[in-house]
Amino acid sequence: MGLTQVLAGQCAAIVTHLEMLERPRPQPVRAGGLRLVRWPQPDVAKYRLLFTRVGAPWLWFSRAVMPGAAVEALIGDPAVEIFAVTDPRGIEVGLLELDFRELPNCEISYFGLVPELTGSGHGRWLMAETLARAWRKDVTRVWVHTCTLDHPSALNFYRAQGFIPYKREVETFLDPRLTGNLPRDAAPQVPLIEVI
C-alpha cells in the first residue's frame, strides 16, 4: 500500500465515473415547485454566477478558469444543453448541463442544486428530469462523474438512480481558493493547506 504526496497548495480527489447503458423506467417524482428552464444561448456571466452558486461548496471551478470565449463556445454549442432549476419566484437554484457532442454518449457534465436544497428530495426530481432529456433515440449510454469533494451522498445517490461505477481516478489540482478562483471560505470541509 502506498501513499502519494499532495503538494502544498493543491487538492486531491478520487473521481468515480459512472454509466447507465439502458433507459430506466420513468419514475414519477414531484417537482416541489421547481421547474427546469432551458437556456438556449446562456450569457457567460450569468452561467458562471449560477455555476459558482451551485458548485463553490464542492470546489467546482473549471468554468471559472476557462477563458470567457472558451466557455461561450462550449455552452453555446448546439450539442450542449444548459438548464437552470428555478424556484416558484423564478430564482435560479440549480444547474444541469448535458453534453451530446460524442454521440451515442450523453454526459451529465454538471448536475447540482444550491446547498439550501440539498437533502430535500429535489435531487431525485432533477435526476428524473435529467434522464428524460438525456435518453434520446440516438443515445445508448449516459454517464456522469463525481468525486470525493462532492456532497458525501453524491456517489450513493447516483448508484441509487441506476448508474454503475466503471472507472476510478485520482485527480490533483491547484486549490482554487488559493488561486483566487473561489473565495477562501468556500468548501470549509476541505482543508486549506498552503504550506507543509
Steps between C-alpha positions, in 0.01 A plus 500: 500500500645835402421863555543782252593838637275792414710813476427812699245715324336202330187295553448136420184309428402150402281527190248224432353466151155341476287395205150387413468280191123458487219750518343473847128481558356846560457574867225744596658753734335820624669823401431671830452836327822482300524527122773415251554787256712461186761770435549472120767774479611565858688815587849401624485725808155373600607140440817541708303662782262202523789255454675658800186522715437128450858374489719712730416288807648202311792691343357511147730739321564376146271750329649784707853437372403447135534810283164665439510424126557129572208490745281683249592254224434202725166605647391643165570176314169362366597154632533633857178575685493727805206512741437706811286366781271781615289535813140632499631860502716434193829505692764262363578234759660224297696415187488219247738465207457219246771436241397313183818579302622139503191306396382239573618616844339768711708640783334662796776759528353695792209413724430680824283712723591783735600370845173617658310240294738209557335207675146623434409240237531749213804311367282200413264727307793664320647160409166378363484814283864454401457141388183585305704755302822297473350180361421573138462255214865548399641461856617159622701613803456772762795564727598726786791543735524600863787537740582493867470881513131482401220459751569189712180336370568572129647162410227305678237727344622424147514129573146508641385660174637204301852615407778241522860599585747394232822696564675682783786753478693732730500865398725770643472870424594840637256596773265755337468683833871577487503600133218748557249308288279432803468682833733378773200399711349274231474131588608531866478120531810473273819597685679801355870405503732780391830364633617169641 
